[in-house]
Amino acid sequence: MATIRHGLQRDVFEPSEERLVGVLYVTKLGKKKKTSFLCATINKEKPVYATIHQVKKTDKDVYKKKTSWPLRELQVVDGRDENKDTAELDLTFDRVYKWVANSTPDKHTFIQVLWKLCSHYLPKQKPQFINIPTELIEENTDLAESGDANTTALDTMDAVLEEEGDYQALSEREQQDLERLMEQCDSAVSNAEAFAEQLSQDLSGLDDANIHTMMASEAQVEALMGMIDAAYTKAEEIEQRLDSYDEILQHVKDSIEKMADKNTSIEQTNANNSRLLEELGHFIKQLDLSRSHEQDLQQADLNKGSLSQAIQAAEALQAVISAPIPPHLMQLQAVQDERKRFDKMKTRFSYVVSHHLNNLFIHLGNDLGETLSQHAEQLTLPRHENLHAELQPYTRLIHWTRALDHRAYEHLTKTYASSISKLYERDIRWFFEEARQRISGGRRLRGSGSSQDIAGVSGVAGKLTSQIKHGAQTLSTRTAASGALLGVDRDQWGSELDMQERQKFDEIFERVLSELQPVCLAEQEFCIGFFNLNAATLEKTPSSVASTPGSSGSEESSGSTTTSSMGMMGTPGPGRGRQVNKEVRSMMGALFSILEQQLSSFINTYDRADSYCCLYIYVRLSEHVLTAEDTGSFLSTTFGSCLVQAKRNFDRFMNLQIDSIRECRVTKKKCGILPFITNFEEFAKTAECVFKKSERRTDLDKWYVRLVTAMFEHIPRVAVEHQRTPPEVVKMENYHVLHQMMFQLKLPGMDTQKKEARQRYSEALGLYVTQYFGRPLEKLNQFFEGVSAKVASGVKESEVGYQLAYSKQELRKVIKEYPGKEVKRGLEQLYRKVEKHLSEEGNLLQVVWRAMQEEFIRQYKYIDDLIHRCYPGAMISLEFSIDDILNYFSDIAQSH
């Protein structure tokens, strides 16, 4: 280590005029191959400062500084473990540097060097020395165990610091005095010993002078000491007097503090009394019921003349009963007595209110009011604004009863519902029966009850509603089966309403729904305000609307789809988002208990009377539900329930149409156009008229696709089952008519089906022409098929005529068998056969005849082309031309 130290001093620090005072051989923690030296140095020039260097040995075996830190930047020296010998050392400058020393004693020696440097050069900014044994950083350290190298390093450090400590530079003034003294002595520079001796003599003379001066001033010193003693005695007297004053002031202070405490206590007492007085005044005011109010309550008169005074007295009583009194004050006997008195007054007045309103409700329920005959000119559901106006003044009393006597309030709501529901039951029964009469013009509809027995109609409606709720479908299915079904001939349809009667039904049904809405909403708004029903907790109410058609092919699946889709609403109308609580719906249900039953009965009556009525009912109900302003109202939920029923009827009607297509059978001699093709036009026109501009249009479009798909599936079945008409004719005629019908009706979203119908028609036409036209020039076709086979086998076209079987003579023989007259005769027979196959409704005779003409011309051109190619220059041709063929076909068509 001494050799390394010497080399470092010589090669690294001598050029920079630095003195090496400490060195430590280290490696980085975890990287033993990366070695270096930590060196502590002091510079030789003034001012003196210390530096810590990291020195590495390069590949050329030369020492070189890698990093340098001024000692003042050292923040922490961490020995890692105070109680355990470890060679690890952490130094913190701008960051923490972790090293491992060559040995633990070397690490300790280097730490001592750092400690002494910091103590000497950084006495006030010394860094932290942590996890280091205490004996290493004490002033007197015994290093006998450290070894020669370590002892040498510390001795060098002490020598450097001691050398630096003996040297003191002259100040500027001392330097000037020295120069002045040397100028007074000529030999100061030439003879230093003489100059020093002279200075010694001058110093002795000055010491003698000082001693004589001190001896002469002894008397003055003694006088000064006497004055000091006297002053000390006087100071003690003053201190004693100040102590006595302090005791007096302390007594005064105690008295003042006691007075201040008493004053504070008095102020607090006054404040408490004022607050108590204020609280008592407020408390008494809360429980104060005026004498006039007590008299009004005791002598309550609820006639309109005295009603206002009674209401004011009741509200004053409610205020004192509901006053927010703290629980601890409730224990006061006076408070308890007052509250008992108030409760007696409340009970007495509540009885008066309940008795009066109960009688009033019963009276209004028994009063017929305006007669129903007043509305004979137009279908109108009677309003009851007069009833609401008569009850309106009692609103605040009902609210009072709800707040203070809930039992009486419940009794009044039940009485009101049971009494007023009689009026609405009478009105609704008459209203729906009148609607039936206006639609039918007095005649009895199929499946409907007596027009004069309203109670009987109610019973039927109740049974129908029960059937719908339990999924009974037998009645509707049997009724629809005798109605307008696509797969049944029109002469087999049952008695249906004509188009004018359907329009009349649509108008009356819209009038029914429109008249129900204002009456129900007016009653609902009155009940909410009158009975304070909004005070209850609001809850969201699901709407009962099905927004998508049943996707299944059966009635059961369609019904289940409709039921499961309750709550799916369309686009909200204006004013949506209101909520109605359960209490409101319960009240409205009791008032209009017969409404849903009557509406369901009305719907089922006309659903049985005419199968197309289900379309009108579904569309109209959907419009009213989707545009309802109050989705949670009683009427909206009632319409929603009926809409579910209407949706089931609509899906059932459509499924029955598909079933009729599946079960369609034709027994006529000539099949012709199938019933479901013929009936589809009227069906589509009626549906388009009903669903025009309706938000349920998408439901109809989906059913169109299913209906047409079913037709595509079952036209081939009927074609195969009918034995007297060729299947290609049945398919060709029906696909053609279906395509023309969809094109004329311009049904939206049916482009794919129109293209498919056109393609199926073209395929059937091609098959029919190929099968029944055949090859009228059969022998010619067979002859040239042989020619084509020879050419295909490798014989040149120009050499085919040299084949014995296909010589020119053989060709002329075959051609002679097909003169123009024979060809025309064969075409006439073919025309009669086609005419026998095709029906008049299909109107395809000319189309098929033209297709056959094109097929004949194609065969003619094929044969003529082979003659020119294989028999060039032979002057051979058929005995008739294309013009002859066109004339044959034209003459035959015109003659028939």
Secondary structure, 3 states (H helix, E strand, C coil): CHHHHHHHHHHHHCCCCEEEEEEEEEEECCEEEEEEEEEEEEECCCCCCEEEEEEEECCCCCEEEEEEEEHHHCCEEECCCCCCCCCEEEEECCCEEEEEECCHHHHHHHHHHHHHHHHHHCCCCCCEEECCCHHHHCCCCCCHHHCHHHHHHHHHHHHHHHHHHHCCCCCHHHHHHHHHHHHHCCHHHHCHHHHHHHHHHHHHHHHHHHHHHHHHCHHHHHHHHHHHHHHHHHHHHHHHHHHHHHHHHHHHHHHHHHHHHHHHHHHHHHHHHHHHHHHHHHHHHHCCCCHHHHHHHHCCCCCCCCHHHHHHHHHHHHHHHCCCCCHHHHCCHHHHHHHHHHHHHHHHHHHHHHHHHHHHHHHHHHCCCCCHHHHCCCCCCCCCHHHHHHHHHHHHHHHHHHHHCHHHHHHHHHHHHHHHHHHHHHHHHHHHHHHHHHHHCCCCCCCCCCCCCHHHHHHHHHHHHHHHHCCCCHHHHHHHHCCCCCCCCHHHCCCCCCHHHHHHHHHHHHHHHHHHHHHHHHHHHHHHHHCCHHHCCCCCCCCCCCCCCCCCCCHHHHHHHHHHCCCCCCCCCCCCCCCCCHHHHHHHHHHCCCHHHHHHHHHHHHHHHCCCHHHHHHHHHHHHHHCCCCCCCHHHHHHHHHHHHHHHHHHHHHHHHHHHHHCCCCCCCCCCCCHHHHHHHHHHHHHHHHHCCCCCHHHHHHHHHHHHHHHHHHHHHHHHHCCCCCHHHHHHHHHHHHHHHHHHHCCCCCHHHHHHHHHHHHHHHHHHHHHHHCCCCHHHHHHHHHHHHHHHHCCCHHHHHHCHHHCHHHHHHHHHCCCHHHHHHHHHHHHHHHHHHCCCCCCCHHHHHHHHHHHHHHHHHHHHHHHHHHCCCCCCCCCCCHHHHHHHHHHHHHHC
